[in-house]
Amino acid sequence: GAVVSQHPSWVICKSGTSVKIECRSLDFQATTMFWYRQFPKQSLMLMATSNEGSKATYEQGVEKDKFLINHASLTLSTLTVTSAHPEDSSFYICSARVGSGRITYNEQFFGPGTRLTVL
Amino acid sequence: KNEVEQSPQNLTAQEGEFITINCSYSVGISALHWLQQHPGGGIVSLFMLSSGKKKHGRLIATINIQEKHSSLHITASHPRDSAVYICAVPSQGGSEKLVFGKGTKLTVNP
């Protein structure tokens, strides 16, 4: 299957700093990428849908000014957690989908996740 | 919005046992995903299926669209199969947004 990478795999930062997480599709072009957040012992929750070349669509309750998403190319989407606070500590996961080509419509490939700890 | 129920929540098995994990959803869908989340958190896509059955190695996934139900089976289970198995479906009909079950934590003892 297709490969999606995330960087970094884990990050520890001080409260008030900003953290950027990258999501890359390594062997296919992703017109759409999704960002999820998972708190301990809970399900993945969709934060936003990122479309290449356009603004991200955020789910209800997710602050777009706090979680900045950029999808500047067909293989890269970034999530920046601005002015991070301890309550932002979570596991952030991206997935990527291609709308045409060899990959079936609606199939999503998941990145390995980034564990963020804000002190 | 689709609602996903998985059962059991936790499952402990002895090595070699046949494992079944169930997933039910409330709204008709185009496809259902089975994912595996390792203890470190990383997620692996196991299957995406829209009908019938798919098999990959010791893993078998089935889906009954009419009954809105899917099962994930593991034959000859092994301790390395220990993980959380998650079912995911579109939030609405053909939506690309997924909603996830709470997962089934599988522990396979040697």
Interface residues (C-beta under 8 A of the other chain):
Chain A: G1 T32 F34 Q38 Q42 S43 L44 M45 L46 T49 F91 I93 R97 T104 N106 E107 Q108 F109 F110 G111 P112 G113 R115
Chain B: S30 A31 H33 L35 G41 G42 I43 V44 S45 M48 I86 A88 P90 G94 E96 K97 L98 V99 F100 G101 K102 G103
